[in-house]
Amino acid sequence: MLSSLSLNFLQDLGPGLVSFCCGRGGKEGEILDRLGRADQMGGDAATPPPPPLCPSSSNIKWHAGCVTKIQRSNLLRQKGCIVWFTGLSGSGKSSVACALETRLAALGKLAYVLDGDNVRHGLNSNLGFSAADRAENIRRVGEVAKLFADAGLVTLVSLISPYRSHRDAVRSSVGSPSFIEVFMDVPLEVCEQRDCKGLYRMARAGVIKGFTGIDDPYERPLRPEICLRAFDAGDGSAVSLHSMAQTVVDYLAQHGFLSSYDCSGDAGAPAAAANGSC
C-alpha cells in the first residue's frame, strides 16, 4: 500500500489531482498506475507487469505498395540483401561490419549496420538473454533487416545469434539468395584474449550466467556463404579488417548485389519488365 508520506504529498497538491489520480473510488492502485511508479516504502507495492504483445489477428492483411522492390533497388543501383555476421563475442563481427559499411559507402552503395548491442538500446530494450528472449531478439532484428533489404539497402546484421535454428528461420523468411551468412571463424581462446568488454572475465568468474561459448553453446553454421578467419591459413599472419571487408564486397559484386536489376530483356529480365517493375 502507499505510505502515508506519499498520500500526504498527493493531498498537498490538491484534492482535484487526487481525485483525478484515484477516480471516484480513490483506489491506491489507480494512483500507482497513473503515476507510473510504485512506492516501495510500504513494502508490498508491486511494479505492474508490462502490457502483453498484441495477439495475432486474422483481420489484418498485407497492403501492397505502389513502388516495387526492383524499382527501389534500381534507384540505388544495387540490390537489397542481408549480410548476417555471426560468431562468438569478440570475434570481430561489429568491426568487420563497420569496415564493410565504410567500404560500401566509398563505392557509392547504401548500407546500414544493425548491431546487436545497439538494437538492445531501443528496439529490444525489453529483452534479456533467456532462450526465449534470444529467440525474440533474432526474430525482431530479422524482420527489421528484411524491411531494410526490401527498401534496397545492403543490410549488415552483427549478432552473436548462437542458435542455428534462429538464423535458419531468418533465412527462410527472407529467401536464401538474399540472405548471406558470414561466419566469423575465430577460436574461443582468441576471443577471450581480446575480451574488449571484459565479458569473458566476468563469465569465467560466474558473474554472468549463460554466456555464449562458456556455459551456453554456440552452433557453428553448416554452410555459410562466407567464412572469415582471423589468421591466414597459409602463413598464419593476422587478416586485416580491410581484407575481411573486401572479401564480402567481392562476394556481393560477384553475385550482382552491387548493381541494378537487368531490365534490358536479357535472361531473368522479361518478367520484371513485363510487370512494370523496371
C-alpha positions as CSV (number, residue, x, y, z in Angstrom):
1,M,0.0,0.0,0.0
2,L,1.0,3.7,-0.3
3,S,2.9,5.2,2.5
4,S,1.4,8.0,4.5
5,L,4.2,10.2,3.2
6,S,3.1,9.6,-0.4
7,L,-0.6,10.1,0.3
8,N,0.2,13.4,2.2
9,F,2.3,14.5,-0.8
10,L,-0.6,13.9,-3.2
11,Q,-3.1,15.7,-0.9
12,D,-0.8,18.7,-0.6
13,L,-1.0,19.0,-4.4
14,G,-4.8,19.5,-4.1
15,P,-7.9,17.4,-3.9
16,G,-8.6,17.8,-7.6
17,L,-5.4,16.0,-8.5
18,V,-6.0,13.2,-6.0
19,S,-9.5,12.7,-7.5
20,F,-8.1,12.7,-11.0
21,C,-5.5,10.1,-10.0
22,C,-7.7,8.0,-7.8
23,G,-11.0,8.2,-9.6
24,R,-14.3,8.2,-7.6
25,G,-13.2,5.2,-5.6
26,G,-9.9,6.7,-4.6
27,K,-8.1,3.4,-5.0
28,E,-4.4,3.4,-4.2
29,G,-3.7,1.0,-7.1
30,E,-5.0,3.6,-9.5
31,I,-2.7,6.2,-8.1
32,L,0.2,3.8,-8.8
33,D,-0.9,3.1,-12.3
34,R,-1.4,6.8,-13.2
35,L,1.9,7.9,-11.7
36,G,3.7,5.0,-13.4
37,R,5.7,4.1,-10.4
38,A,5.4,2.1,-7.2
39,D,6.2,3.5,-3.8
40,Q,8.4,0.9,-2.2
41,M,8.2,2.4,1.3
42,G,5.1,0.4,2.1
43,G,6.8,-2.8,1.3
44,D,4.1,-4.6,-0.7
45,A,3.5,-2.3,-3.8
46,A,4.4,-4.4,-6.8
47,T,5.6,-2.9,-10.2
48,P,2.8,-3.6,-12.7
49,P,3.8,-6.1,-15.4
50,P,4.4,-4.8,-19.0
51,P,1.5,-4.9,-21.3
52,P,1.1,-8.1,-23.4
53,L,2.1,-8.1,-27.0
54,C,-0.8,-7.7,-29.4
55,P,-2.1,-11.1,-30.3
56,S,-2.1,-12.2,-33.9
57,S,-5.3,-11.4,-35.8
58,S,-7.0,-12.9,-38.8
59,N,-8.4,-9.4,-39.6
60,I,-5.1,-7.9,-40.9
61,K,-4.0,-8.2,-44.5
62,W,-0.8,-7.2,-46.3
63,H,-1.1,-3.9,-48.1
64,A,1.0,-4.0,-51.3
65,G,3.0,-0.8,-52.0
66,C,2.8,1.0,-55.3
67,V,6.6,1.1,-55.8
68,T,8.3,-2.3,-56.3
69,K,11.4,-3.7,-54.7
70,I,13.1,-3.7,-58.1
71,Q,12.2,-0.1,-58.7
72,R,13.6,1.0,-55.3
73,S,16.8,-1.1,-55.9
74,N,17.3,0.4,-59.3
75,L,17.1,3.9,-57.9
76,L,20.0,2.9,-55.7
77,R,21.8,0.9,-58.4
78,Q,22.1,-2.0,-56.1
79,K,20.0,-5.0,-54.8
80,G,18.8,-5.2,-51.3
81,C,20.1,-8.1,-49.2
82,I,21.0,-9.1,-45.7
83,V,24.6,-9.8,-44.7
84,W,24.3,-11.7,-41.4
85,F,27.5,-11.7,-39.3
86,T,27.5,-14.5,-36.7
87,G,30.2,-15.6,-34.3
88,L,31.4,-15.5,-30.7
89,S,31.6,-12.3,-28.7
90,G,35.0,-10.7,-29.6
91,S,35.2,-12.5,-33.0
92,G,35.1,-9.1,-34.8
93,K,31.5,-9.1,-36.2
94,S,30.8,-5.4,-35.4
95,S,34.3,-4.3,-36.5
96,V,34.1,-6.0,-39.9
97,A,30.5,-4.8,-40.4
98,C,31.6,-1.3,-39.8
99,A,34.6,-1.6,-42.1
100,L,32.3,-3.1,-44.7
101,E,29.8,-0.3,-44.4
102,T,32.6,2.2,-44.9
103,R,33.9,0.4,-47.9
104,L,30.5,0.2,-49.5
105,A,29.9,3.9,-48.9
106,A,33.1,4.6,-50.7
107,L,31.8,2.7,-53.6
108,G,28.6,4.7,-53.6
109,K,26.5,1.9,-52.2
110,L,23.9,2.4,-49.4
111,A,24.4,0.1,-46.4
112,Y,23.3,0.1,-42.8
113,V,24.5,-1.8,-39.7
114,L,22.1,-3.4,-37.3
115,D,24.4,-4.1,-34.4
116,G,23.4,-6.5,-31.6
117,D,24.3,-4.1,-28.8
118,N,22.7,-1.1,-30.4
119,V,19.3,-2.7,-31.0
120,R,19.1,-3.6,-27.3
121,H,19.2,0.1,-26.5
122,G,15.8,0.7,-28.2
123,L,14.0,-1.9,-30.3
124,N,14.9,-4.8,-28.0
125,S,15.5,-2.9,-24.7
126,N,12.8,-5.0,-23.0
127,L,14.6,-8.4,-23.8
128,G,17.0,-10.3,-21.6
129,F,19.2,-13.2,-22.5
130,S,17.0,-16.2,-21.8
131,A,16.5,-18.7,-24.6
132,A,13.0,-17.2,-25.3
133,D,14.3,-13.6,-25.3
134,R,17.2,-14.5,-27.5
135,A,14.8,-16.1,-30.0
136,E,12.7,-13.0,-30.0
137,N,15.7,-10.8,-30.3
138,I,16.7,-12.6,-33.5
139,R,13.2,-12.6,-34.8
140,R,12.8,-8.8,-34.4
141,V,16.1,-8.0,-35.9
142,G,15.4,-10.4,-38.8
143,E,12.1,-8.6,-39.5
144,V,13.7,-5.2,-39.5
145,A,16.6,-6.4,-41.7
146,K,14.0,-7.9,-44.1
147,L,12.3,-4.5,-44.4
148,F,15.6,-2.7,-44.9
149,A,16.6,-5.2,-47.7
150,D,13.2,-4.7,-49.3
151,A,13.9,-1.0,-49.3
152,G,17.0,-1.7,-51.3
153,L,19.7,-1.4,-48.6
154,V,22.6,-3.8,-48.2
155,T,21.7,-4.6,-44.6
156,L,24.6,-5.6,-42.3
157,V,23.5,-7.5,-39.2
158,S,26.0,-8.1,-36.4
159,L,24.7,-10.5,-33.8
160,I,26.2,-13.5,-31.9
161,S,23.0,-15.4,-32.9
162,P,24.3,-18.6,-31.4
163,Y,21.5,-21.0,-32.4
164,R,21.4,-22.4,-35.9
165,S,17.6,-22.7,-35.9
166,H,17.2,-19.0,-35.2
167,R,19.5,-18.0,-38.1
168,D,17.8,-20.5,-40.4
169,A,14.4,-19.1,-39.5
170,V,15.5,-15.7,-40.7
171,R,17.0,-17.2,-43.9
172,S,13.7,-18.9,-44.6
173,S,11.7,-15.8,-44.0
174,V,14.0,-13.6,-46.3
175,G,14.8,-16.1,-49.0
176,S,18.2,-17.8,-49.3
177,P,19.6,-15.8,-52.3
178,S,19.2,-12.5,-50.4
179,F,20.5,-13.9,-47.1
180,I,24.3,-14.0,-46.9
181,E,25.6,-15.7,-43.7
182,V,29.1,-14.6,-42.7
183,F,30.7,-16.8,-40.1
184,M,33.4,-15.2,-38.1
185,D,35.5,-18.3,-37.6
186,V,37.7,-17.2,-34.7
187,P,38.7,-19.6,-31.9
188,L,37.3,-19.1,-28.4
189,E,40.8,-18.6,-26.9
190,V,41.5,-15.7,-29.3
191,C,38.1,-14.1,-28.4
192,E,39.0,-14.5,-24.7
193,Q,42.4,-12.9,-25.2
194,R,40.7,-9.9,-26.9
195,D,37.9,-9.6,-24.4
196,C,37.3,-6.0,-25.3
197,K,34.3,-5.6,-23.0
198,G,35.6,-7.8,-20.1
199,L,32.6,-10.2,-20.6
200,Y,34.6,-13.4,-20.7
201,R,36.4,-12.5,-17.5
202,M,33.0,-12.0,-15.8
203,A,31.6,-15.2,-17.3
204,R,34.6,-17.2,-16.0
205,A,34.1,-15.7,-12.6
206,G,30.4,-16.7,-12.6
207,V,29.2,-13.1,-12.6
208,I,27.5,-13.6,-16.0
209,K,25.5,-16.7,-16.5
210,G,24.5,-18.3,-19.8
211,F,27.4,-16.6,-21.7
212,T,27.9,-18.0,-25.2
213,G,31.0,-20.1,-25.5
214,I,31.4,-20.5,-21.8
215,D,28.3,-22.0,-20.3
216,D,26.0,-21.7,-23.2
217,P,26.6,-23.3,-26.7
218,Y,27.4,-21.7,-30.0
219,E,26.2,-23.6,-33.0
220,R,28.5,-23.1,-36.0
221,P,26.9,-22.5,-39.4
222,L,26.9,-25.7,-41.5
223,R,27.1,-24.0,-44.9
224,P,27.8,-20.2,-44.6
225,E,28.1,-18.2,-47.7
226,I,31.3,-16.6,-46.4
227,C,33.8,-17.8,-43.7
228,L,36.2,-15.2,-42.3
229,R,39.2,-16.3,-40.2
230,A,41.4,-14.2,-38.0
231,F,44.6,-15.7,-39.3
232,D,45.8,-16.6,-42.8
233,A,45.6,-20.4,-43.4
234,G,49.0,-20.2,-45.3
235,D,51.5,-18.2,-43.3
236,G,49.4,-17.7,-40.1
237,S,49.5,-13.9,-40.3
238,A,46.7,-11.9,-39.0
239,V,44.0,-11.0,-41.5
240,S,43.2,-7.2,-41.5
241,L,39.7,-5.8,-41.2
242,H,40.1,-4.2,-44.6
243,S,40.9,-7.6,-46.2
244,M,37.8,-9.2,-44.5
245,A,35.6,-6.4,-45.6
246,Q,36.9,-6.7,-49.2
247,T,36.1,-10.4,-49.2
248,V,32.5,-9.6,-48.5
249,V,32.5,-6.8,-51.1
250,D,33.9,-9.2,-53.7
251,Y,31.1,-11.7,-52.9
252,L,28.4,-9.0,-53.2
253,A,29.8,-7.8,-56.5
254,Q,30.2,-11.3,-58.0
255,H,26.6,-12.2,-57.1
256,G,25.2,-9.0,-58.5
257,F,24.1,-7.2,-55.3
258,L,26.1,-4.1,-56.2
259,S,24.4,-3.5,-59.5
260,S,20.8,-2.7,-60.7
261,Y,18.4,-5.3,-61.9
262,D,18.8,-6.0,-65.6
263,C,15.7,-4.6,-67.4
264,S,17.1,-4.9,-70.9
265,G,15.2,-8.1,-71.7
266,D,18.2,-10.4,-71.1
267,A,18.0,-13.5,-69.1
268,G,15.9,-13.0,-66.0
269,A,14.7,-9.6,-67.1
270,P,11.5,-10.2,-69.1
271,A,9.3,-10.9,-66.1
272,A,10.5,-7.8,-64.3
273,A,9.9,-5.6,-67.3
274,A,6.5,-7.2,-68.0
275,N,5.1,-6.3,-64.6
276,G,6.2,-2.7,-64.8
277,S,9.0,-3.1,-62.3
278,C,11.7,-1.6,-64.5
